[in-house]
Amino acid sequence: MSRAAAATIHLAALAANLARVRALAPRAKVMAVVKADGYGHGLERVARALGDADAFGVASLQDGQRLRAAGFRQRIVVLSGYDEPGDLPELRRLALEPVIHHVSQLDLLEAERVASGHPLRCWVEIDTGMHRLGFDPEALPGVMARLAALPQVERAPVLMSHFANSDVADDPISAEQMRRFDAACAAHDTERSLANSAGLLHFPGHAAEWIRVGGLLYGISVIEGRTGADLGFHPAMTLSTRLIAINRVRAGESVGYAGTYICPEDMPVGVAAIGYGDGYPRHVPVDTPVRVGGREVPLIGRVSMDLVTLDLRGHPEARVGDPVVLWGRGLPVERIAAAAETIGYELTCGMTRRVAFVEDVSPPGGAGIT
């Protein structure tokens, strides 16, 4: 018998979220960021649902290869760029667009002896304050001059930068980054890209020609204290399982590993087939919400590899076989992430291979799994 743990991917929700992103920035092109296997939702699956995007953003050459092999013809931007000479002919063959963020990449381009295939269409990253990747703004004129001298590179690369703290609307770091970005780009007649998901919400005036959107496409909030639904987006993943046992446990008895939960009274304890072996976070505390048969109940005891235990005192109608939702429709992933002291991205990216992935085409906003 197969495990009941399943991640249902709501394809219509992905498409609806893309439409809402376009409505928020109607004059910008949209790069749908599908790195980390589509934020854990499945790379090719997500790309199909987001087929109206102007480009896809991936973290590696390998992801670009997967998308081209699956037949996608959209522009594909490799956000980490390239780091060895052998990458360059493959980027050209597949018409992938690398982000250039370091002088060593310029050196590799200039060292090419033969450049066959498509000329490279490049993006250039400027470090405006995140101090992770990118060129210092003062170095940009030299970078652009070196690229312009290379016949194997298309003219006018897109200029981009990364916000460091755009999820906080009034953080002065963001204001300074916008100022530095505008100043660096002023001398160059080319397209620009600065706004990520949070930047789109907080600084729509800086949508520029391209926006790079990840979390919002999956219905995941990028703003602390608010869910994707609060912002008008729909969850794209529902993680669910089934209730496989209900046990009557006496007052004073412990539940789970290390006996960390002591029953305050005689009580029904439900057991659901999900655990950290499936990607559910082991360190969530007691009282983390779980939905059983459409009703919210608290988790008790430690999460184990295969199972979680639930306090069913407030749900006397619960029965073995009832559906159990860990996050998704009806239970925002942001609430579970807050309990686990992490972000929703980490949870959706953390699904393991034993979780069954199921595609759902029902309209967004439906009741889904209860």
N, C-alpha and C positions, 0 to 999 in steps of 0.2 A: 504494500500500500504506500502511495506517494505521500510526502509531507504536504500539509495544507497551506504552508506559507507561500503567499503569492504577492507579487507586486503588479498591480493592475495599472497600466499606462493609459491615460485618458487622452486619446489622440485629438479629439475635437477641442479639448481644453488647451492643448498646445497651440493649435491654429487660432483659437479665440484670443489667447494671450498675445500672439504676434500681432493680431489685428488691433488690439488695444495699444500696444507699443507704437504702432504706426499712427494711431490717432493722437498720441501724445507728442509725436514729432513728425508731423505730416510731410515736411520738406526734406527729411533726412533719409538716407539709405540705411538699411538695417543689416548689421552683421549679427547673425544668430550664433551665439557661442555654444558649441556642442562638445567642448573638451570633456575629459574625464568620462568618456563613454556617454555623452549626452547627460552630464550630471547624474549618472547612474541609471538613466532611463532607457539607454540603448542608443548607440550612435546612429545607425542606419534608420532605426524606427523613428527617432526624433527628427532626423533630416527629412524623412518623407512627410511628416506632419507639418514641418516648417518649410515646406518647399517654396513658399512665396517669399522667403527671405532673399535679400540681394546678395548675401555672401554668408559663408559659414566660417566661424573661427575655431581652429583646433590648436592643440598644444604641441602636436608632433607631426613630422612627416608621415609617420605610419598611419595616423588618422586620416590624413589627406589621401593616402593610397587606398584606404578602405572606402572612402566616399567615392572616389573616382571608379573603383572596381564595382561599386554598387550602381554606377550609372549617373551620378549627380554631376551636372554641368555648371552649377553655380560657381562663382568665384569662391575660392577657399584660401583663407589666410592662415599661415602657420605662425602662431603668436610667439613661439620660442625661436623662430628663424631656423638657421642651420649652423652646424659647428664643425663640419668636415668637408673636404673637397668633393667627395662622392655624392653629397647631397645635392649639389648644384644641377647636374644633368637630370636628376630625377625630378627636381622641382620644375625644371623647364619642360620635361616630357609630359608632366601631368598638369602644367599650367597652374601650379600652386604659387602663392604669393607670400614670400617670407618677410617677417619683420626683422629689420636690421637694427641692432641695438648696441653693438660693440665694434670697436675698431678692428678686432681680429676678423670679423666677418667681411669688412671692406678689404682687408688684406687677401682673404681667400678669393674674393671676386677678381681682384686685380692680378692675382697669380694664375688665373685660368689661361691656358694656352689655346684651347679650342672650345668655343661656346656654340654648340649646335642646338637646334630646337627653338622653342619659344623664347623671345627675350623675357627676362625676368621683370615682372611688375612687382615693385617692392613697396614696403611701408617702412618708415623710419620713426623709431621711438625716441622721444625727448624725455629726459629725466627732469621733471618740473618740481620734484620734492618728495617722491616716494623713495628714491634712492635704492632701487632694486635693479632695474634694467634701464638702459637708455643713455643717450648722449647728453652731456652738459649743453644747455642752450647756446653757450658761447662757441661751442664746437660745431654747431649745426651748419653754418655756411661752408666750412671746410668739408664736412661730410657730403653735403649736397653737390659741391664742386667735384669731388672724387667720383660720385655716382654719375654725374652728368658727362664725365669723360669716358665712361665705359659704354661701348656700343652694344654690349650684351644686356644692358639694363634699359627698360622703358623710361621715358622721361617722366618728370613730375611725380615722384613717389608720394604716397599719402603720408602726412605727418600725424603722429599720434602721441598720446601720453596717457598715464594711468593716475587716476585719483587715489590718494592714500587713505582718505577718510570721508568719502562722499556720503556715507550713510548718516552722518551728523550734519544737519542742514546748515548750521551756523558756525561750523568749525572754520577758523581763520586759515587753516592750512589749505583748504579747497579754494578759497578766494585768492590766495597767493599763487596757487598752481594755475588757476585760470589766467591770472595776469601774466605769469611767466610764459604760458603757452601762447597766448595772443601775441606777446612781444616777439617770441621766437619765430612765429609763423608769418609775421607781418611782411617780411621781405620775400616771401616765397608764394608764387601763384599756383597753389595746389590744394587738393582736398585735405580736410583735417578730420580727426576723430579723437574726442576726449571723453564723452559721456558714456559711462557704464549704466547699469540698472539704476543705482541710487542717484547717479548724476543726472539721469533723465528725469527723475522725479523731483529732485531738489533744484537743479539748474537747467531748466529746459531751454533757456536762452543760449546755452553752450552745447546744444545738440550738434552744431556744425553740420558738415556734409554727411558724416557717418556716425551712427551710434552703435556701440558694442554691448549687446544685451545678453545676459545669461540668466540669473536667478528668476527674474520676472517672467521669462518665457515658460518656466516650470511652475509658476504660481507660488514661488517662494519669496517672502518678504526680505527686503534688504535693509529694513528700518527697524531698530529695536523697539519692541513693544507693540508692533503692528503685524498682522498676518497678511499674506498675499490677498486674501479675500477682502480685507479692510481696504486694500488699494485697488480693488476692482479686477483682480486676477483669479484664475481658477487653478486648484491643485492638479498637477499632471500625474501624480503617483498616489495610489492608495495601497498601503501595505496591510495585508490581512492574513488571517488564519482561522482556525476553528477552536471552539472549546472542546477539549477531549476528555475532561473529567470534572466532576463536582464532588468534593469530599466534605464531610462534616468533621470539623476539627474542634476539640474541646478547649475551653478556656484554659490559659496558662501553657498550652502547647506551642511549640515553635514551628515556623514554616520556612522551608528552604535551607540552602547551605548556610552554615555557621549560626543558624537559629537567630537571625537578626530581627525577625518579626515574631512577637509573642501575641497570640490571640487574646483579646481582652474579654471575650465571652465565647460561648459555643457559637460557631459560625460556619457558613458554607464558604469553602475556598474553591475557586475555579482554577483549572489548569489549561493553559492555551499553548498550542504547538508553535512557539516562536522563541528565539533566544539569540544570544550574541553570535552563535554559529550561523545565523541568517543575516546578521547585520544590525540587529536591534541592540542599542547601546547597553552594555552591562552595568554601567554605573548610574543609571537613572535611580532616583530615590523612591522610597515608599510614597504612595499617593500620586505617582505619575498617572495621568488619565489614560484609560483604555476604553473603547466602546465594545460592548457585548450586546448583540442583538438590538442595536440602535440606542442603547442606554449606556451612559458613562459610569464606569466603576474605577476604583483605585487599584493600582498595582501594589502588591505586598511582597515582602521577602526579596531575596536577591534574584536578579536575572541569571539564569543558567544558560548553558550552551544551546539547549534545545527547547526550553520551557520557561514560561512565566506563570506566576500565581497571582490570583486576583481576589479581592474582597467582594463577595457577592451578597453581602447583607442587604444592600439597597436594591437588589435585583432578584427578588424571589422567583420571578418567572423564567430565569435563565435555565437553559437546558443544554445537555451535551449535544454538540453539533451546531450550536449557534455560531454565526459569523462573529469574528473578533477583528476590529480595526485598530491598528497600532498608530497609523497616521494617514492623512489624506482627506477624502471627502467626509465631512462631518467632524473631523478632528485634525486641526491644522498642525502640520509638521513643526511649525514654529513653537508650539506649546511643548512638544516633546524635546525639541532642541534646547529650549530654555531650561527644562528640568535637567537635561544632561549637561548643561553649561557649555553648549556648543552652538553651531548654526545649522539651519536646515540643510544646507549644501552637504555638510559632512554626512548627515544621515542618509540622504538619497544616494550619495556616491558610495555608501558602504555596503550595499547589498552584495551578498555572496552568491556563489554559483549554484547553491542548492535551492535558492528562491526561484519559483516558477514565475516567468514574466508573461502576462496576459494583456492583450491589446483590447481596448474598449473604444467603441466609436459612438457611444451615446452622447447626447448634447452636453456641453459643460454646464455645471451647476445642478446636475441631477443628484438624486439621493445616493446613487451608486451602491456600494456594499454597506449594509447596515449592521 
